[in-house]
């Protein structure tokens, strides 16, 4: 977690995450997350906490660029994006000329962390406030505040769909299909 000035690493195996529930579920506290589709979905699935009022820096970068950002780059795409990086957050830093974070090192439940993994985890959030502020300036200059609001509001919907799926009105769908076939 980070407040924009400091970052803390919370060991979910040693701390009851429910202590964070009031803040994470509060609609009045902004949560800055890069790729909320992963982090907020995991928090919901593993801890039954529904993160609200999300500012997703990954989506905001896509608004600025006007294109979807790949989560992982194929080897042949890395040259096109001018560098060797594996994640969109690193790309955001690199694009601004900021010191990027360390390379991601996979970690697994029940397996002790390596000495560098906690450092990576803290660096994963310690610059998000700065990134959000930089993105906000660009989004405002481009007049895309309404798009920003829409994209950030949809984060919660995407998280719910990732955890619960989504229903389809099969009868209504088939009825509409038949009507369109006639037309």
N, C-alpha and C positions, 0 to 999 in steps of 0.2 A: 504494500500500500504506500501511497505517496500523497503528500499535501502540496506538492509543488516546490517545497523547500527541502524536505527530508523524505527518505524512503525507508520502509520497514519490511522485513521479511517475516511472515507469520507461518509457522510450521503447523499446517492443518492436522497433522497427526498428534500434536500436543496441545492444541488450543481448540476449545469448543467454538466452532465457527458461528454458532447462534448468537454469540456476543456481538457480531457484526451485522446481524439481521436488521435491526432498526435503521442503521445507516444505509445499508445496501438496498433496502426496500423503500426508503424514504423518497417520495417524489420531489422533495425540496432540496435534496443534496445531489449535486451533479457527480456522476461517476465517469471518469475519463478512462476509456478502455480501448486498446488497439486490438481489433478483431473480437468484438463482443460476442460474435456468433460462437466462438469457442469458449471464452472465459465465463461469460454469463450462463451459457448452457451447462457448463460443467458445475458451476456454483448451484444452479437449480437442481440438477440431477443428483449431485453428491451431498448437498447440504440443505435442500428444500428451501433455498433462499431465492426469491424472485427479484433480480436486480432491476431497479427502475431509474428513470432519468439518466439515460446513457448518452454520452458523447463519444462516438466511435471514431478515433483518429484515422483508422483505415478507410472508413467510408468517406470521411472528410477529404482525405487525400485524393480519392477517386473523383470527388466532385471537382476539385481543383484541376486535376489532370484531364477530366472528361473521359476517362477509360477505367475499366475494371482492372484492379491490380492483381496479378497472380500471387497465390500463396507461396508457391515454390516455382522457381524458374528452371526451365530445362537448360542443359549446358549450352545449346546453341542460342538461347535467348539471352544468356548472361552478358554476352558481348554487346548486344543491342542496347542493354540497359547500363552499359559502361561500368562494369564492376562485378566482383564475385561476392554475391550476397545471397542468402537463402530465404530471407523473409521480408515482407513488405515494410515492417518497421525499420529495418536496417536501411532499406531503400529510401524511406522518408528522411532519415538522418543524412544519408549520403547525398541526397538531392539538395539539401540545404548546406552542405559542407560541414556538417557537425560530425564530431567524433562518433562513430557508430559503436554499437554494443558488440560484445563478444559473439563468436559463433555459437549457435544453439547446440546444446549437447543433450540428447534425449535423456529423460529420467523416467523411472518406472516405480509404481507403488510397491513398497516393501523392499526396495533396493536402496542402500545407503547412497547419499549424494556424494559426488566427487567434490573436491575442494573448490572447483571453479563454478559449479552449478549454482550455489547461492549467490555468487557475485553476478552471474548472468540474470538470475531472477530479479534481483534488486534493480539492475540496470534496465530491465525490461519495462519498469514503470517510472523510474526516476526522472525521465525527460518528457513524459507524456503531457504534463501541464504546459511546458514550454512549446511543445509541438502543437498542441491545441491552440495556443495563443497565436502562433505563427500562421496556422491554417486559418484561424478566424479573420486575421487581417486580409489574407488573400481572398477568402470567400466574400467578405464585405466589399472589397475593391471590385470584385467581379459581379456583385449584385446577386449572389446566389444564396442569400440567407433562407429563402423559402425552401429551396432544395435541401439545404443543410437541416432544417427543421424536420422535413419529411424523412430524410435518410436516418436521422438519429431517432425519430419516433418509431420507425420500422424495426429498429434493432430488437426491441422487446418482442415484437411479433415473430421475428425470425427465430429468436431463442425459444419461444413457446412451440413453434413448429418443429424445431430440431428435437425438442424433448417429447412432444406429444403427437407429432405428425399433424395432419390436417384432414378434415372430413371432406368427402365429395358427395354431393347429392346426385347419386347415380341415375335415379329416375328422371330428375330434372334435366340432367345432362343429356340423356338419351332422347327425351322429349324435344329439347332444343335442337339436337342433331337432326331428328326427323323433320322438324319444321324448316331448318336450313337446307336440308336435302331437297325438299319440295320447292323451296324458293330458288 
